[in-house]
């Protein structure tokens, strides 16, 4: 694993057993295109996706619960989400 901003998370994820259901939380601008790009990262029809719009309607909180195979798969998902402009991973 290369040194990057996900190193600490990767080390913590290595401590748990895989496969496991993992909960991703993101905040995205209330832009249908960006929300669609984020949700397109989901690889399973069985994933549970919930959305909540901010009070002013400028942002959308997105929670995705999905079965993940490994810590590497989780980190890869976060890296892909980081490529979408304006998306914040929590």
N, C-alpha and C positions, 0 to 999 in steps of 0.2 A: 504494500500500500504506500503510495507516494505521500510525501509530506504535503498536506493541504488543509483547508479549513474544516474538512470532515474527519480529521485524524482522531480527535477525542471521541466523537460519536462512534466511529468505527471500532475503537477499542472497547467502548461500553457495549456495543452490539455483539462483539465477539464473546462476551461473557454469558449470553443467553443461548438457549438451544434453538436450533432451526430445523425444519421450517416452523414458522409461527405467524400468527396474525399480527401485523404491524399497523399502527395508527399514524398516518401522516397528517400534518396540519399546515395549511398554507393560507396566506392572505394575498389576494389578487385584486387589481383594479376591476371595477364593475364594467368589464369589457368582455362581451360574449366571445370574441375571438381568443383572448388570452385565457379565459376560463375553459374554453373548448380545448385549447392546446394542453392545458394542465390536466384536464380529465382524460385526454387521449393517451396520457402516459400509463393509465391503468391497463393492466394486461389480462384482467379476469372479469368475466361476466358476474362472478360471485362477489366482487368487491362492493362494499357499502360506501356510497358517497353522499355526504350531506353538505348543504350550503346554507349560509346565513348572511344576509345582506346587512351592511352597517346601517346605523341610524340615519345617516345622511344619504345613503345609497351610493357612496363613492367606492366602497370596497366590498368584496365578498370573502367570507371565511369559508374555506373548503376543508372538510375532514374526509379522509379516505382510509377505510379499514380494508386491508387486503392481505391475503396469505402470501408471505414472502419466503423464498427458499433459503436465503443466506444474508449475512451482513453486507456482503458485496452488492447484492441486488438492491438493498435499501439505499446504500450510498449512491449507486448508479441512478436510482430514481431521483434522489436529491440533486445530483449533478444535472440531470436532464431538466428538472424544474428550475434550476438556477439560470438556465439558458433563456428562459421566458422573461422578457423585460417586465419589471414591476412586480414580479412574484416574490414574496417573502416566505421563507420556510421557518416554521416554528419548532 
